[in-house]
Amino acid sequence: MNELIEKIVEEIEISLNYYKESDPVAYEGEILGLQEALDIIHDQLEISKHT
């Protein structure tokens, strides 16, 4: 599982660096999208604790 997480983090970093250098608006959109995804993951973890 840790290897998968590390690979995902690596891919996200590559994507963010690309957008940061090439398109600041897209970069901000990517950040917002990642925050939303993290919020959903957090919510799902909380739900799974109670089911």
URQUIMO-V806166 format. One record per residue. SS is DSSP state (H for helix, E for strand, - for the rest). PSI is psi in whole degrees, -180 to 180 (NA if undefined). Layout:
# URQUIMO-V806166
ss: (SS | SS)
psi: (PSI | PSI)
This chain:
# URQUIMO-V806166
ss: (- | H | H | H | H | H | H | H | H | H | H | H | H | H | H | H | H | H | H | H | H | H | - | H | H | H | H | H | H | H | H | H | H | H | H | H | H | H | H | H | H | H | H | H | H | H | H | H | H | - | -)
psi: (-40 | -37 | -41 | -45 | -44 | -41 | -42 | -46 | -43 | -46 | -39 | -43 | -43 | -46 | -45 | -42 | -40 | -51 | -36 | -39 | -32 | -31 | 94 | -34 | -45 | -36 | -48 | -39 | -40 | -43 | -46 | -41 | -41 | -39 | -41 | -42 | -42 | -38 | -42 | -44 | -44 | -46 | -43 | -38 | -42 | -43 | -42 | -23 | -23 | 6 | NA)
